[in-house]
Amino acid sequence: MKPVPMSKTFLEKVWGTPDLAPWYESGGRKIGEVWFGTEGEPLPLLMKLIFTSERLSVQVHPNDEYAAKHEHSRGKTEMWHVLRAEPGAALACGLTKQITPEHLRAASLSGEIESLLNWVPVKPGDTVYVPAGTIHAIGAGVVVCEVQQQSDVTYRLYDYGRPRELHLDKAMDVSSLDPHPGIRPPVELAPGELRLAECEYFAVDALIVGAAKLYTPDPSRWQALIVLEGTGQLDRNEVKAGDGFYLPPGTDPFELESTDGMRLLRAFVP
């Protein structure tokens, strides 16, 4: 069995950007997200690239229990791996101090929440893990690769005056007011392999590819590979940044090779 190229869906967003290089061409459209997909039943994880020119809304996602009861959906735990960051770029994770739910609601309505967010300066290579219940926002001027549970349940607390619905009652139900640890340091698994994030829903690794080597997928589970940067060969086919591949269970070993230090993201369900 061979690796299967994943489809890509380009989504325009008010906070998106036409600058998608070196991953893609935008055709002048303000693209905010590029989703990777497969044929048939959706995977339990969604992988996407996010491109921003403005801040995204301040939001929170429910856990599985709350989402099942109120939305007939999975919850949404996610992680971000930073690919590009303009000077001063930051991601918001949690709050800078402990506040009451009543204060959180009032701050969301007044806009004070912007100053209460824990804005973490980021650079390429940084990873942030965002469990369900974490109040968060992606800042302007970044490109991140996001891996998340396959769910689109989002509760907005604040949207910078944009005319979109807020979901304060449900956001109050699910928001954690505990501190967030910020940047998650990688853990080396083997030479050229780093564990970026791991939880009950997903494991995400970075793979650095150089001289030709045989890659042997775990035969018992599916994996997804996203080319984050560089060019190279995957199973003797030319690949470049922005390409994605689905490896079904039982995928045969194949060769990986790069002359410019191609970097891949690998995601799977543990």
MIVO-153659 format. One record per residue (C-alpha): residue in three letters; y, z, x. Coordinates in steps of 0.5 Angstrom, whole numbers, padded with zeros to 4 digits. Layout:
<atoms>
<ala, <Y, Z, X>>,
...
</atoms>
This chain:
<atoms>
<met, <0000, 0000, 0000>>,
<lys, <0007, -0002, 0003>>,
<pro, <0014, 0001, 0002>>,
<val, <0018, -0001, -0004>>,
<pro, <0025, -0003, -0004>>,
<met, <0029, 0001, -0009>>,
<ser, <0034, -0001, -0013>>,
<lys, <0041, 0000, -0013>>,
<thr, <0046, 0002, -0019>>,
<phe, <0054, 0001, -0017>>,
<leu, <0058, 0006, -0022>>,
<glu, <0065, 0005, -0022>>,
<lys, <0069, 0012, -0022>>,
<val, <0076, 0014, -0023>>,
<trp, <0076, 0018, -0017>>,
<gly, <0072, 0012, -0013>>,
<thr, <0074, 0008, -0008>>,
<pro, <0073, 0000, -0006>>,
<asp, <0072, 0002, 0002>>,
<leu, <0064, 0003, 0002>>,
<ala, <0063, 0000, 0009>>,
<pro, <0059, 0000, 0013>>,
<trp, <0054, 0001, 0007>>,
<tyr, <0056, -0004, 0002>>,
<glu, <0061, -0009, -0001>>,
<ser, <0065, -0007, -0007>>,
<gly, <0068, -0013, -0009>>,
<gly, <0075, -0009, -0010>>,
<arg, <0072, -0004, -0015>>,
<lys, <0073, 0003, -0015>>,
<ile, <0066, 0005, -0014>>,
<gly, <0064, 0012, -0014>>,
<glu, <0057, 0013, -0014>>,
<val, <0051, 0008, -0012>>,
<trp, <0044, 0011, -0015>>,
<phe, <0037, 0009, -0012>>,
<gly, <0032, 0008, -0017>>,
<thr, <0025, 0005, -0018>>,
<glu, <0021, 0001, -0023>>,
<gly, <0018, 0005, -0029>>,
<glu, <0018, 0013, -0030>>,
<pro, <0024, 0016, -0027>>,
<leu, <0022, 0020, -0021>>,
<pro, <0024, 0028, -0021>>,
<leu, <0029, 0027, -0016>>,
<leu, <0035, 0022, -0016>>,
<met, <0038, 0020, -0010>>,
<lys, <0045, 0017, -0009>>,
<leu, <0051, 0016, -0005>>,
<ile, <0058, 0018, -0007>>,
<phe, <0064, 0015, -0005>>,
<thr, <0071, 0019, -0006>>,
<ser, <0078, 0018, -0006>>,
<glu, <0080, 0024, -0010>>,
<arg, <0077, 0030, -0012>>,
<leu, <0072, 0031, -0017>>,
<ser, <0072, 0035, -0023>>,
<val, <0070, 0043, -0022>>,
<gln, <0064, 0044, -0025>>,
<val, <0057, 0047, -0025>>,
<his, <0050, 0045, -0027>>,
<pro, <0045, 0050, -0031>>,
<asn, <0038, 0052, -0029>>,
<asp, <0032, 0049, -0032>>,
<glu, <0031, 0055, -0037>>,
<tyr, <0038, 0054, -0040>>,
<ala, <0038, 0046, -0040>>,
<ala, <0031, 0046, -0043>>,
<lys, <0034, 0051, -0049>>,
<his, <0041, 0048, -0050>>,
<glu, <0040, 0040, -0047>>,
<his, <0033, 0039, -0048>>,
<ser, <0033, 0037, -0040>>,
<arg, <0032, 0039, -0033>>,
<gly, <0037, 0044, -0030>>,
<lys, <0040, 0041, -0024>>,
<thr, <0040, 0044, -0017>>,
<glu, <0043, 0039, -0011>>,
<met, <0044, 0038, -0004>>,
<trp, <0050, 0034, 0000>>,
<his, <0049, 0031, 0007>>,
<val, <0056, 0029, 0009>>,
<leu, <0056, 0021, 0012>>,
<arg, <0064, 0020, 0013>>,
<ala, <0069, 0025, 0012>>,
<glu, <0077, 0024, 0013>>,
<pro, <0081, 0029, 0017>>,
<gly, <0082, 0035, 0012>>,
<ala, <0076, 0033, 0008>>,
<ala, <0073, 0039, 0004>>,
<leu, <0067, 0041, -0001>>,
<ala, <0068, 0047, -0005>>,
<cys, <0062, 0051, -0006>>,
<gly, <0063, 0058, -0010>>,
<leu, <0069, 0062, -0010>>,
<thr, <0073, 0066, -0005>>,
<lys, <0073, 0072, -0009>>,
<gln, <0069, 0076, -0014>>,
<ile, <0072, 0075, -0021>>,
<thr, <0070, 0077, -0028>>,
<pro, <0068, 0071, -0033>>,
<glu, <0074, 0073, -0037>>,
<his, <0079, 0071, -0031>>,
<leu, <0074, 0065, -0029>>,
<arg, <0076, 0062, -0036>>,
<ala, <0083, 0063, -0036>>,
<ala, <0083, 0060, -0029>>,
<ser, <0080, 0054, -0031>>,
<leu, <0085, 0053, -0037>>,
<ser, <0091, 0055, -0032>>,
<gly, <0089, 0051, -0026>>,
<glu, <0088, 0057, -0022>>,
<ile, <0081, 0056, -0020>>,
<glu, <0083, 0050, -0015>>,
<ser, <0086, 0056, -0011>>,
<leu, <0080, 0060, -0012>>,
<leu, <0075, 0055, -0010>>,
<asn, <0071, 0056, -0003>>,
<trp, <0074, 0050, 0000>>,
<val, <0069, 0048, 0006>>,
<pro, <0072, 0043, 0011>>,
<val, <0066, 0038, 0013>>,
<lys, <0064, 0033, 0018>>,
<pro, <0059, 0028, 0019>>,
<gly, <0052, 0031, 0019>>,
<asp, <0054, 0037, 0015>>,
<thr, <0049, 0039, 0009>>,
<val, <0051, 0044, 0003>>,
<tyr, <0046, 0046, -0001>>,
<val, <0048, 0047, -0009>>,
<pro, <0043, 0051, -0013>>,
<ala, <0044, 0051, -0020>>,
<gly, <0050, 0056, -0023>>,
<thr, <0054, 0054, -0017>>,
<ile, <0061, 0053, -0018>>,
<his, <0063, 0047, -0014>>,
<ala, <0067, 0040, -0013>>,
<ile, <0067, 0035, -0008>>,
<gly, <0073, 0033, -0005>>,
<ala, <0077, 0027, -0003>>,
<gly, <0076, 0022, 0003>>,
<val, <0068, 0024, 0004>>,
<val, <0062, 0020, 0003>>,
<val, <0056, 0024, 0002>>,
<cys, <0048, 0023, 0000>>,
<glu, <0046, 0027, -0005>>,
<val, <0039, 0029, -0007>>,
<gln, <0038, 0033, -0014>>,
<gln, <0034, 0034, -0020>>,
<gln, <0033, 0028, -0024>>,
<ser, <0038, 0031, -0029>>,
<asp, <0045, 0029, -0032>>,
<val, <0047, 0036, -0035>>,
<thr, <0054, 0038, -0032>>,
<tyr, <0059, 0043, -0035>>,
<arg, <0066, 0042, -0033>>,
<leu, <0071, 0047, -0032>>,
<tyr, <0077, 0044, -0029>>,
<asp, <0079, 0036, -0028>>,
<tyr, <0086, 0036, -0025>>,
<gly, <0089, 0034, -0032>>,
<arg, <0085, 0028, -0033>>,
<pro, <0083, 0027, -0040>>,
<arg, <0076, 0029, -0040>>,
<glu, <0072, 0034, -0044>>,
<leu, <0071, 0041, -0041>>,
<his, <0065, 0045, -0043>>,
<leu, <0068, 0052, -0042>>,
<asp, <0063, 0056, -0046>>,
<lys, <0057, 0053, -0043>>,
<ala, <0060, 0054, -0036>>,
<met, <0061, 0061, -0037>>,
<asp, <0054, 0062, -0039>>,
<val, <0051, 0059, -0033>>,
<ser, <0056, 0060, -0027>>,
<ser, <0054, 0065, -0022>>,
<leu, <0060, 0069, -0019>>,
<asp, <0056, 0071, -0012>>,
<pro, <0059, 0068, -0006>>,
<his, <0056, 0061, -0003>>,
<pro, <0054, 0061, 0005>>,
<gly, <0057, 0054, 0006>>,
<ile, <0054, 0049, 0011>>,
<arg, <0047, 0050, 0012>>,
<pro, <0045, 0049, 0019>>,
<pro, <0039, 0044, 0020>>,
<val, <0032, 0046, 0022>>,
<glu, <0028, 0042, 0028>>,
<leu, <0021, 0040, 0025>>,
<ala, <0019, 0036, 0031>>,
<pro, <0023, 0031, 0036>>,
<gly, <0028, 0027, 0032>>,
<glu, <0026, 0030, 0025>>,
<leu, <0031, 0036, 0022>>,
<arg, <0030, 0040, 0016>>,
<leu, <0036, 0039, 0012>>,
<ala, <0035, 0043, 0006>>,
<glu, <0029, 0046, 0002>>,
<cys, <0027, 0049, -0005>>,
<glu, <0022, 0049, -0010>>,
<tyr, <0025, 0042, -0013>>,
<phe, <0026, 0038, -0006>>,
<ala, <0025, 0038, 0001>>,
<val, <0030, 0033, 0005>>,
<asp, <0030, 0031, 0012>>,
<ala, <0034, 0027, 0017>>,
<leu, <0030, 0022, 0021>>,
<ile, <0032, 0019, 0028>>,
<val, <0029, 0013, 0030>>,
<gly, <0029, 0010, 0037>>,
<ala, <0023, 0006, 0040>>,
<ala, <0018, 0003, 0036>>,
<lys, <0013, 0009, 0033>>,
<leu, <0008, 0009, 0027>>,
<tyr, <0010, 0013, 0021>>,
<thr, <0005, 0016, 0017>>,
<pro, <0007, 0018, 0010>>,
<asp, <0003, 0024, 0007>>,
<pro, <-0002, 0021, 0003>>,
<ser, <-0002, 0026, -0003>>,
<arg, <0005, 0025, -0005>>,
<trp, <0011, 0020, -0006>>,
<gln, <0017, 0020, -0001>>,
<ala, <0024, 0016, -0001>>,
<leu, <0027, 0014, 0005>>,
<ile, <0035, 0012, 0005>>,
<val, <0038, 0009, 0011>>,
<leu, <0044, 0013, 0012>>,
<glu, <0047, 0009, 0019>>,
<gly, <0045, 0004, 0024>>,
<thr, <0040, -0002, 0023>>,
<gly, <0033, -0003, 0025>>,
<gln, <0026, -0005, 0023>>,
<leu, <0021, -0001, 0017>>,
<asp, <0015, -0004, 0017>>,
<arg, <0017, -0010, 0021>>,
<asn, <0023, -0012, 0016>>,
<glu, <0030, -0011, 0018>>,
<val, <0034, -0006, 0014>>,
<lys, <0041, -0003, 0015>>,
<ala, <0045, 0003, 0012>>,
<gly, <0045, 0003, 0005>>,
<asp, <0038, 0001, 0004>>,
<gly, <0033, 0005, 0000>>,
<phe, <0025, 0005, 0000>>,
<tyr, <0020, 0009, -0005>>,
<leu, <0013, 0011, -0001>>,
<pro, <0008, 0012, -0007>>,
<pro, <0002, 0016, -0006>>,
<gly, <-0003, 0013, -0001>>,
<thr, <0002, 0009, 0003>>,
<asp, <-0001, 0006, 0009>>,
<pro, <0002, 0008, 0016>>,
<phe, <0008, 0003, 0018>>,
<glu, <0012, 0002, 0024>>,
<leu, <0019, 0004, 0025>>,
<glu, <0024, 0002, 0030>>,
<ser, <0031, 0002, 0032>>,
<thr, <0036, 0000, 0038>>,
<asp, <0042, 0003, 0035>>,
<gly, <0039, 0010, 0033>>,
<met, <0038, 0009, 0026>>,
<arg, <0038, 0015, 0022>>,
<leu, <0034, 0016, 0015>>,
<leu, <0034, 0021, 0010>>,
<arg, <0027, 0023, 0007>>,
<ala, <0026, 0026, 0000>>,
<phe, <0020, 0029, -0003>>,
<val, <0018, 0034, -0008>>,
<pro, <0014, 0040, -0004>>,
</atoms>
